[in-house]
Amino acid sequence: GSVGGEFISGETPKGGGNFSFNHRNTWVNAFGNYSNHFGTWHNELYLYREQSGNIYDQSSLMADDNNNHNFKLGADFFINSKNTLGFVVDGRHAHGPWRNDARTDIANLNTPSSLDSILVASNFVPQDRRNLNFNINYRYADTLGREFTADVNRGNYNFRADSYQPNFYKDPTEQNILSQKIYRNNTPTEIDMWIAKADYEQRLLKGKIGFGYKLSSVKTDNTFDFFNVIDGQHVIDIDELVHAGYINYNIQVKKWGFQAGLRAEHTDWKGELTSLKPDGDEMHENKYLSWFPSAAVNFNMNDKNQFSLTYSRRIDRPNYRDLN
């Protein structure tokens, strides 16, 4: 086991602590860890812009109250020499508001020393993030080169943020408000995931063949409420179901290595958009099958030099923050 701590002194003091443990014997391997961090981080931002005949000279002071807790707990149980059953639970809780205070001097380009107005703006964003993940796994391996693994994962991500941003345009004396715009938004996100996968590998014709299957079911619920202190809007519900299967073969012939594989993914997703003003609301859905081949050739000239040629087709999906 181990235990540790940290202390940082900058604009304000910050710190954290952590501990971890691991115990292993002939029938179990148990492990876990916990860490936290707390404190306020500061940033300063200065922007000078010339736009549409005006000068905007802005200074911003930002503070991020960063408080988070992380943990993991798991164990592997050695049933016998061939079979292992395990579980892992991990999670994170992060909270703390983010603040920004900004001041922008506005002047005409022709008379830069004489201010026309001053924009005083602030932003306050309370935030709370929670995610919790569960995993159950099984592994079988024998002396003949046969190996089977299976995993079931369950995950939940929850994010809450509420932003309040008043903007006041004042005269150069800052005694009178010339105009104001006050905005507020609320953007909760909830993501629920189920993922199951299985893989099998064994020797075949002096090489190895492997195949497997994966199922992922993701439900994403995003809301974006935007208020011009009066107005509002809502966004989105997404369900995504992906079936994936693959087969792969590799073989080594003297100094040459060959690999070939094919993965297929069937995606079924549905998204619904709803807004305060129903114009343009609609349901989006799609089903499609995609193929992802891969191949590789390797030549080991000697212990120090290797040549390889590889090809693969892959997919990049947007992350959940982008979907929101």
N, C-alpha and C positions, 0 to 999 in steps of 0.2 A: 504494500500500500504506500501511498504518498499523500502529502498535504502541502499546500503552498498558499502564498498570498502575495499581493502587490499593492504598492502605494505610488501614486503619480501626483506630482504637484505642478500645476500650470497656472492658468487663470483661477482655477478652483481645485481643491483636492479631489482625487478620484482613487478608486481602489477596487479590490476584488479578492476572492479566495477560491480555492479548489481542493478537492480530494478525490482519490481514486483507489480502488482495491481490486485484487485478483486472487482467487484461491482455486487451486487445481489439485486433484488427486486422481486415482485410477477410475473413478466413475463420474466425476463432475468437474466442470470448469465454470466457475461463477465470477462475474466481473461487474463493475459499476463505477460511475464517476458523477461528480456534481461540480459545477462552477458557477460563479456569479460575478457581475461587474456592475459598478454603480459610479455615478458622478455626472457632472455637467461639462460638456465639451463646447468650446467657443470657436466661432469663426468670424472673420471680418471680410467684407466684400466692398470694393470700391469700383464704380463704373462711371466712365465719362463718355457721353454720347452726343453727337451732333446729328440732328434729325429734323427734317421739315422746317428748317430755318431756326430751330431752337437748340439750346444747350441744356442737357440733362446731366447734372453732376450728383451722383447718388452715393451714399454710404449706408451700409447695412451691418448690423450687429446681430449674429445668430447664436442661439444657445440650444443645445440638445441635451435634455436630461435622459441619460442612457442607464436604465436599470434592467438587467436581464438575468435570468436563471436558466441553466441548462443541466439536464440529467440524462443518464443512461443506466439501465439495469438489465442484465441478461445472464443466461446460463446455457451450457451445453451438457447434455446427459449422455454418457457413453454406455449405451445399452449392452453392447458387446463389441467385439473387434470390428464388426462390419456396419453396425447401425448407430447413428447419433441423432438425437432429438434435441432441439434447442428453441429458445425464445429470446427476444430482445424488446424492451420497452424504452423509448426515448422521447424527450419532449423539451420544449422551450417556452418561456414566458418572458416577454420583453414589454416594458411599459415606460411611460414618461413623455411629457409634452415637448414639442419643438416650438421655439419662439423666434421671431424675427422682428426687429425694429429698424425701419428704414426712413431716411430723410433724403429728398431730392430737391436740389436748388434748380429752378427753371428760369432761363434767361433767353433773350433774343440774341441770335448770332451777331447782329450789328451792334448791340450794346451789352456785351458780356458782363460788364461790371455792375449792371443794374438788374436786380432780380425782378421778374414778373410775378412769380408765385413760388410757393414751397409746398411740396407734397410730403405729408407726414403719414406714413403707412405702417401698419403692424400686422403680424399674423401669429395666431396662437392655434396649435394643432395638438390636442391630446391624442395619444396613440396607445393601443393595446394589441399585442400580438400573442397568440397562443397556438402552438401546434403539438400534437400528441400522435405517436406512431407505435403500432404493435406489429411484431413479426413472429411467426412460428415457422421453423425450418426443420427439414429432415434430410439426412444424407446416408446413402448406402454405398459402400465401396468394398470390393473383394480383391483377392490376390490375382485374379484373372484379367484385371484391367477394366472391369465393369463398374460404372459409377452412376448413381441416380441421385439427384437432388430435387427438393421441392420446397417452395416458399409461399407463404400466404402473408400479405401485408395489408394493414388497415391504417389509414391516416386521416387526420382532420386538422385543417388550418383555419384559424379564425382571426380576422383582423378588423379593428375598429378605429376609425379616425374621424374627427369632427373639426373642421377648420373654420375659423372666424377671422375675417380680414377687413377691417375698416380702413378707408382711404380718405384723407381730408386735404383738400387743396386750400391753402391759406395765403393771405397777402404777405408781403415781405416782412411785416412787423409780427406776423403770427398771432395777431389779435382777432382777426376776422376770418371766418370760414367762407371761401368763395363758392365751393361746391363740395359734395361728398358722394362717394360710392362705397357701399358696404356690402360685402359678399360673405356668404357662408355656404359650406358644403358638408355633406355627410356621406362617407364612402365605406360602408361595411362590406366585407368579403368573407364568404364561407366556402371552403373547398372540402369535399368528402371523397375519399379514394379507397377503392378495393383493388388489390393487385395480387394475382396468383400466377405462379410459373413453375414449370417442371422441365428438367434437362436430363438426358440419358447419353452416356458415352461408352463405347466398347471398342476392342480391337477388331479389325477387319482387313484381311489381305495384306498383312504386314504394315497396315496403317491404322488410323482411328476414324470411326464414324460417330457423329453425334447429332442428335435432333432434340427439339424441345418445343414447348408451347407456352404462351403467355397471354393472360387476359387482364386487361385494365379497365376499370369502370370509374369514371370521374364525374362528379356533379359539382358544378361551379355556380354559386349564386352571388352575383355582384349587384350592388345598388349604388347609384351616383345621384344623390339629391343635391341640386345646386340652387341656391337662393340668392336672388338679387334683393334680399330681404323680403321679397314678395313671391318670386318665381320658383318653380321646382321642376325636376325631371328624374325619371327612374330608368335604369338600364338593368338587367339581362339575366337570363337563366340559361345555363349550358349543360347538356348531358353528353358525355362522350364515352363510347364503348369501343375498345380496340382488341381484336383477336390477332395474335401473331404466332406463327409457327416457322421453324427453320430446320434445315438439314445441312450438315457440314461434314466434309471428309478431308483428312490430311494424311500424307504419307511421306516418308523420308527414304530416298534411294541414293545410297552412297553420299555424295556431296550435294545432291539436289533435294529440295523440299517442295512439295506441291500441296496446294490447298484449294478447295472449291466449295462454295456454299450458296444456298438460296434461302431467303426469308420472305414470307408473305405476310402482309398486314391487311386486315379488313377493318375499316373504320366506319362507325355509324354514329353520327353526331346530330344533335338538334339544339338550336338556340332560339330563344324567344326574346324579342325586344318590346318593352312596354314603356310608354312615356306619359307624362302628365297631359300633354296635348297629343291625342291619338293619331294624328296625321303621320303616316309613314310607318306605323307599327306593323310588324310582320313576323312570321315564323320562318326561320332558315333551317333546313335540314339537308343532309347529304349522306350517301353511302358509296364507298369506293374500295376497290381492291388494288393494292400496290405490291409490286415485286421488287426485291432488293438482292441482286446477285453479288457475289464477291469471288475473287480468285487471287491467288498469289503464287509466285515462283521464286524460290530462294536458291542461291548457289554459294556454298561455303568454300571459297578458294583455299583458305588456310585458317589458322587460329586467329589471325588479325584482320582478315578481309572477308566481307560478305556482300554479295550483290543480290538485290531483290527487285521484283516488279509486282506491283499490286494494283488491284482494281476493286472498287466497291461503290455501291449506290446507297445513299443514306437519306434520312428525313430529319428536318429540324422543325419542331413544333414550337409555337410561342409559349412563353412561360405564363403563369397564371396572373401575374401582375399586369402583363401586357393585355390579357383578355379583359381586365377591368378597365 
